[in-house]
Amino acid sequence: MQIFIGFANFYDSFIKHFLAICTPIMDLLKGDLKKLSRRQEQREAFEDLEHRFISAPILCQFYPDLNTVVEIDFSDYVLGWILL
């Protein structure tokens, strides 16, 4: 779950109400056994995020005639980039 939330966190500026959507998923990381019983709520939050990742403006057709930006993030041992 931590890896997924870390991945999803990159897109928080593109997803409206990101924190509200992720809250049920992040509740799993708290270790509160009472909240683990609400599996349907977490499944719905995951499916909502999944849908938002594959829809505009997150993922769309590449248009070579439009301006393109490459964002790069790196450390001593890893490099990541995204084409905007």
Secondary structure by P-SEA (a helix, b strand, c coil): caaaaaaaaaaccccccccccccccccccccccccccaaaaaaaaaaaaaaaaaccccbbbbbcccbbbbbbbbcccbbbbbcc
